């Protein structure tokens, strides 16, 4: 582990940089050379091609080639995940300016900090965000490797209408101009689908990790604010130092609330896509796991369980961060209220009352301005997915 004095904003943002650089987004978010931006445009074009390589042949397979509703249901989970990836990817591209603004705000907060205790608070939350991002990446990339690179070789072989054995592919597809199951087309399609899987895993990780780092940073700033307020309570109410400290508290509170507002505006749509998409995908992955269980396909069971774990962890992380941020904002309100503000000079007491009102009027993070992100929301997502799974099993039995 690095020395604590060496940990800075680069440590907090490193995982995000790795994910977003591979997608061509980071180069436009941060200052980059002209050559780096040209390479970023090239990466965006490649990523767009790979996403289209999955979704267009997949739609042709599901709605042109296949007529059986049961088979369509089995491929709908893959298509829904692809649609989620496309929506998040182009939303992140459209919001590069807002991402840059939030990152610059985060960097500015790191540079302003000079107190050892305050820096240790920021480091603790930066570590939490980093470790959560690493765990999310491990789940997502591992499940993607199993699904795209290993599952086609360990799944039972398929046969076409002429009773000819066909080699499996991870993503269902239908190419009008060639047969994807014959060499060398099969090898090309298989390799391209593996690249597609990497891109979609990077998109999911990039969005989730960015939200994690920003929200954990906001929680760290609120924790510092709480620490400052506790220090004010121990000072002489008539000292000028107390007025200076409270002025710093007001500035810190206002700055942090502005940052939270930026983060909420940036991730409202992404969180909505995650909540709705994960509800559907958890249901479908549960259904696919049951199908593989009935078929005694160990490889399929392991792969779908990994994917299920990844989706559950991601939606839990979003909801947990929303819950934690709400608790930190409420904690600021409680600390201000418990201060003996009624014994302070009138001018200073008015400021404390205003701080109480401001802290109490905070609204939790919302997905699409509709759904509060909280542990209760996570429970609702899981219950809804299980309910849909039971309905699905009843109709498909």
matplotlib code that plots the C-alpha trace (Angstrom):
import matplotlib.pyplot as plt

x = [0.0, 1.2, 2.4, -0.6, 1.2, 1.6, -2.1, -3.8, -6.4, -4.5, -4.9, -8.6, -9.1, -6.7, -9.3, -11.6, -8.8, -8.0, -11.6, -12.5, -9.2, -10.0, -13.4, -12.0, -13.7, -11.0, -8.9, -11.6, -12.4, -8.9, -6.3, -4.7, -2.4, -3.7, -2.5, -4.3, -7.5, -7.2, -6.6, -9.7, -11.8, -10.5, -11.4, -14.9, -15.4, -14.2, -16.4, -19.4, -18.7, -18.3, -21.6, -23.4, -21.8, -23.6, -27.0, -27.8, -27.1, -28.7, -32.0, -32.0, -31.5, -34.3, -36.9, -36.2, -34.6, -36.2, -40.0, -40.1, -41.0, -39.0, -35.8, -36.4, -36.7, -33.4, -31.6, -33.5, -31.2, -28.1, -29.9, -31.1, -27.6, -26.3, -28.9, -28.0, -24.4, -25.1, -27.3, -24.7, -21.8, -23.3, -24.6, -21.1, -19.8, -22.5, -21.7, -17.9, -18.1, -19.9, -17.6, -14.6, -16.2, -16.7, -13.2, -11.7, -13.8, -12.5, -8.9, -9.4, -10.6, -7.5, -5.2, -6.9, -6.6, -3.6, -4.8, -3.5, -6.8, -8.8, -6.5, -6.8, -10.6, -10.3, -7.9, -10.2, -13.1, -10.7, -9.6, -13.2, -14.0, -10.9, -11.5, -15.2, -14.2, -11.6, -14.2, -16.8, -14.2, -13.2, -16.8, -17.7, -14.5, -14.5, -18.1, -17.5, -14.5, -16.5, -19.5, -17.8, -14.6, -15.3, -19.0, -19.2, -16.7, -18.2, -21.9, -23.8, -23.4, -26.3, -27.7, -29.5, -32.5, -30.4, -29.1, -25.6, -23.6, -22.8, -20.2, -21.6, -21.2, -21.7, -24.0, -26.8, -26.4, -27.5, -25.5, -27.4, -24.4, -22.5, -22.8, -21.3, -20.8, -18.4, -14.7, -13.1, -16.2, -16.7, -13.2, -13.6, -17.1, -15.9, -12.9, -15.0, -17.6, -14.9, -13.8, -17.5, -17.7, -14.7, -16.2, -19.5, -17.7, -15.6, -18.8, -20.5, -17.4, -16.6, -20.0, -20.2, -16.6, -17.0, -20.2, -18.4, -15.4, -17.6, -20.1, -17.4, -15.5, -18.7, -19.1, -15.5, -16.1, -19.2, -17.2, -14.6, -17.5, -18.8, -15.3, -15.0, -18.4, -17.4, -14.3, -16.3, -18.4, -15.2, -14.3, -15.1, -18.2, -16.9, -13.5, -12.9, -11.4, -14.8, -16.2, -13.4, -14.0, -17.7, -17.1, -14.9, -17.7, -20.3, -18.0, -17.3, -21.0, -22.0, -19.1, -20.0, -23.7, -22.8, -20.6, -23.4, -25.8, -23.4, -23.0, -26.8, -27.4, -24.7, -25.8, -29.6, -30.2, -27.4, -28.8, -32.3, -30.9, -29.1, -32.2, -34.6, -32.1, -30.7, -34.3, -34.9, -31.5, -31.4, -34.8, -33.6, -30.2, -32.0, -34.2, -31.2, -29.4, -32.5, -32.5, -28.8, -29.4, -32.1, -29.8, -26.9, -24.6, -22.0, -20.2, -23.5, -24.4, -21.0, -21.1, -24.7, -24.0, -20.9, -23.0, -25.8, -23.3, -21.9, -25.3, -26.4, -23.2, -23.4, -27.0, -26.2, -23.2, -25.4, -28.0, -25.5, -23.7, -27.1, -27.9, -24.5, -24.6, -28.1, -26.8, -23.8, -26.0, -28.4, -25.4, -24.3, -27.8, -27.7, -24.3, -25.3, -28.5, -26.7, -24.4, -25.4, -26.3, -29.0, -26.2, -24.2, -24.2, -27.3, -25.5, -23.7, -26.8, -28.7, -26.0, -26.3, -30.0, -29.6, -27.1, -29.7, -32.4, -30.0, -28.9, -32.4, -33.7, -31.3, -33.0, -31.4, -29.9, -32.6, -32.6, -34.2, -35.8, -38.2, -36.5, -34.5, -31.2, -31.2, -30.9, -34.7, -34.5, -32.0, -34.4, -37.2, -35.2, -34.4, -38.0, -39.3, -36.8, -37.8, -41.5, -40.9, -38.9, -41.8, -44.2, -41.7, -41.4, -45.2, -45.7, -42.8, -43.4]
y = [0.0, 3.4, 5.8, 7.9, 11.1, 10.0, 9.3, 12.0, 12.5, 10.3, 7.4, 8.0, 8.3, 5.6, 2.8, 5.2, 6.4, 2.8, 2.1, 5.3, 5.5, 2.2, 3.7, 7.0, 9.1, 10.1, 11.8, 14.4, 14.7, 15.6, 17.7, 15.5, 15.9, 16.2, 12.7, 11.2, 12.8, 11.4, 7.9, 8.5, 9.2, 6.0, 4.1, 5.6, 4.5, 1.0, 0.8, 1.9, -0.7, -3.5, -2.5, -2.5, -5.8, -7.3, -5.5, -5.6, -9.3, -10.1, -8.3, -10.1, -13.4, -12.8, -11.2, -12.5, -15.9, -17.2, -17.6, -19.6, -17.2, -19.4, -19.0, -15.3, -15.1, -16.8, -14.2, -11.2, -10.9, -10.5, -7.9, -5.9, -5.8, -4.5, -1.8, -0.8, -0.6, 1.5, 4.0, 4.4, 4.7, 7.5, 9.3, 9.3, 10.7, 13.4, 14.4, 14.6, 18.3, 17.5, 14.6, 17.0, 19.6, 17.0, 15.7, 19.2, 19.9, 16.7, 17.6, 21.1, 19.7, 17.4, 20.3, 22.6, 20.1, 20.8, 19.4, 15.9, 14.7, 16.0, 14.3, 11.0, 11.3, 11.9, 9.0, 6.6, 7.4, 7.3, 3.8, 2.7, 4.0, 2.4, -1.0, -1.0, -0.2, -3.0, -5.5, -4.4, -4.7, -8.2, -9.4, -7.8, -8.8, -12.3, -12.9, -11.4, -13.7, -16.7, -15.8, -14.7, -16.8, -20.0, -20.7, -21.4, -24.2, -25.9, -25.6, -28.5, -28.4, -27.1, -28.7, -26.9, -27.9, -30.3, -32.0, -30.6, -29.7, -26.0, -24.4, -22.1, -18.4, -16.4, -13.8, -14.9, -13.5, -13.8, -12.4, -12.4, -12.4, -15.3, -18.2, -17.3, -21.0, -21.9, -21.2, -18.7, -16.6, -18.4, -17.5, -13.8, -13.5, -15.2, -12.9, -9.8, -10.9, -11.3, -7.7, -6.6, -8.2, -6.3, -3.0, -3.6, -4.6, -1.4, 0.7, -0.8, -0.5, 3.0, 4.3, 2.5, 3.4, 7.0, 7.3, 5.5, 7.8, 11.0, 10.0, 8.7, 12.0, 13.9, 11.7, 12.5, 16.2, 16.0, 14.0, 16.8, 19.3, 17.4, 17.3, 21.1, 21.6, 19.5, 21.6, 24.8, 23.5, 23.4, 27.0, 30.2, 31.6, 35.2, 34.5, 35.8, 32.5, 30.9, 33.3, 32.4, 28.7, 29.0, 31.0, 28.1, 25.7, 27.6, 27.6, 23.9, 23.1, 25.2, 23.8, 20.2, 20.6, 22.1, 19.1, 16.7, 18.5, 18.2, 14.4, 13.9, 15.7, 13.6, 10.2, 10.5, 8.8, 6.3, 5.3, 4.9, 2.7, 0.6, 0.2, -0.7, -2.8, -4.7, -5.5, -7.1, -8.8, -10.2, -11.8, -13.2, -14.4, -16.2, -17.9, -18.9, -20.3, -22.5, -23.7, -24.6, -26.3, -28.5, -29.3, -30.1, -27.7, -26.8, -24.3, -22.4, -22.4, -20.9, -18.3, -17.1, -17.0, -14.8, -12.5, -12.5, -11.6, -8.8, -7.3, -7.6, -6.1, -3.1, -2.2, -2.7, -0.4, 2.4, 2.0, 1.8, 5.0, 6.8, 5.6, 6.6, 10.1, 10.6, 9.6, 12.0, 14.9, 14.1, 13.8, 17.4, 18.6, 16.7, 18.1, 21.6, 21.3, 19.8, 22.7, 25.3, 27.7, 29.3, 30.5, 32.1, 35.8, 36.6, 37.0, 33.7, 31.9, 33.0, 31.5, 28.2, 28.2, 28.7, 25.8, 23.5, 24.4, 23.9, 20.5, 19.3, 20.3, 17.9, 15.3, 11.9, 10.8, 9.8, 7.6, 9.5, 11.9, 9.1, 6.5, 7.2, 5.3, 3.6, 0.1, 0.0, 0.5, -2.4, -4.6, -3.5, -4.3, -7.8, -8.5, -7.3, -9.4, -12.5, -11.8, -11.5, -14.7, -16.6, -15.2, -16.2, -19.7, -20.1, -19.0, -20.9, -24.2]
z = [0.0, -0.8, 1.9, 3.0, 2.2, -1.4, -2.0, -4.1, -6.7, -9.2, -6.8, -6.5, -10.3, -11.6, -12.1, -13.9, -16.2, -17.2, -18.1, -19.8, -21.8, -23.5, -24.5, -25.9, -23.3, -20.8, -23.5, -24.0, -20.3, -19.2, -21.1, -23.7, -26.7, -30.3, -31.1, -28.0, -29.1, -32.6, -31.0, -28.8, -31.9, -33.4, -30.2, -30.2, -33.8, -33.0, -29.9, -31.9, -34.5, -31.9, -30.2, -33.6, -34.4, -31.4, -31.4, -35.2, -35.9, -32.5, -33.5, -36.9, -35.1, -32.5, -34.7, -38.3, -38.0, -34.8, -34.5, -31.2, -28.3, -25.8, -27.8, -28.2, -24.4, -24.0, -26.2, -24.9, -21.9, -24.0, -26.2, -23.2, -21.7, -25.1, -25.3, -21.7, -22.7, -25.8, -23.9, -21.1, -23.6, -25.7, -22.6, -21.2, -24.5, -24.5, -20.9, -21.2, -20.2, -17.0, -16.2, -16.7, -14.4, -11.6, -12.0, -11.8, -8.7, -7.1, -8.0, -6.6, -3.3, -3.0, -3.7, -1.1, 1.7, 4.0, 7.4, 8.2, 9.8, 6.9, 4.4, 6.2, 5.9, 2.2, 1.8, 3.7, 1.3, -1.7, -0.7, -0.4, -3.8, -5.3, -3.7, -4.7, -8.3, -8.4, -7.0, -9.6, -12.4, -11.2, -11.2, -14.6, -16.5, -15.1, -16.0, -19.5, -20.1, -19.1, -21.1, -24.4, -24.3, -22.4, -22.5, -26.3, -25.9, -22.9, -23.8, -25.5, -29.3, -31.4, -34.6, -37.4, -39.4, -41.5, -38.4, -38.9, -35.8, -35.4, -33.2, -30.5, -30.2, -27.0, -28.6, -30.9, -34.3, -37.9, -40.8, -44.1, -46.4, -44.8, -42.4, -39.1, -38.1, -40.9, -41.0, -41.3, -40.5, -37.2, -35.9, -37.0, -35.4, -32.2, -31.8, -32.5, -30.0, -27.4, -28.1, -27.9, -24.5, -23.3, -24.5, -22.7, -19.5, -19.7, -20.2, -17.2, -15.1, -16.3, -15.4, -12.0, -11.0, -11.9, -9.8, -6.9, -6.9, -7.1, -4.4, -2.0, -2.5, -1.6, 1.5, 2.5, 2.1, 4.3, 6.9, 7.0, 7.4, 10.3, 11.9, 11.5, 13.1, 16.1, 16.5, 16.5, 19.4, 21.6, 20.9, 22.8, 21.2, 21.4, 19.7, 16.2, 15.3, 15.6, 13.0, 10.7, 11.2, 10.6, 7.5, 6.3, 7.2, 5.2, 2.2, 2.5, 2.9, -0.2, -2.3, -1.4, -2.1, -5.5, -6.2, -5.2, -7.4, -10.4, -9.7, -9.4, -12.7, -14.4, -13.2, -13.1, -16.4, -16.0, -12.6, -14.1, -16.8, -14.2, -11.9, -14.7, -16.6, -13.6, -12.5, -15.9, -16.3, -12.7, -13.5, -16.8, -15.4, -12.7, -15.3, -17.4, -14.3, -13.6, -17.2, -17.0, -13.7, -15.2, -18.1, -15.7, -17.5, -15.0, -17.2, -17.9, -14.2, -13.3, -16.0, -15.3, -11.5, -12.2, -14.3, -11.7, -9.0, -11.1, -11.7, -8.1, -6.8, -9.2, -8.3, -4.6, -5.0, -6.5, -3.8, -1.0, -2.1, -2.3, 1.2, 2.6, 1.0, 2.5, 5.9, 5.7, 4.7, 7.6, 9.9, 9.0, 9.9, 13.3, 14.2, 13.5, 15.4, 18.5, 18.6, 21.2, 18.5, 20.7, 23.1, 20.3, 19.2, 17.2, 13.8, 14.2, 15.5, 12.4, 10.2, 12.2, 11.7, 8.0, 7.9, 9.7, 7.1, 4.2, 5.5, 6.2, 2.7, 1.0, -1.3, -1.8, -5.1, -7.6, -10.6, -13.4, -10.9, -9.9, -7.8, -4.6, -4.4, -1.1, 0.5, 0.4, -3.3, -3.6, -1.8, -4.1, -7.2, -5.9, -4.8, -8.2, -10.1, -8.1, -8.6, -12.4, -12.3, -10.7, -13.3, -16.1, -14.8, -14.6, -18.2, -19.6, -17.7]

ax = plt.figure().add_subplot(projection="3d")
ax.plot(x, y, z, "-o")
ax.set_aspect("equal")
plt.show()
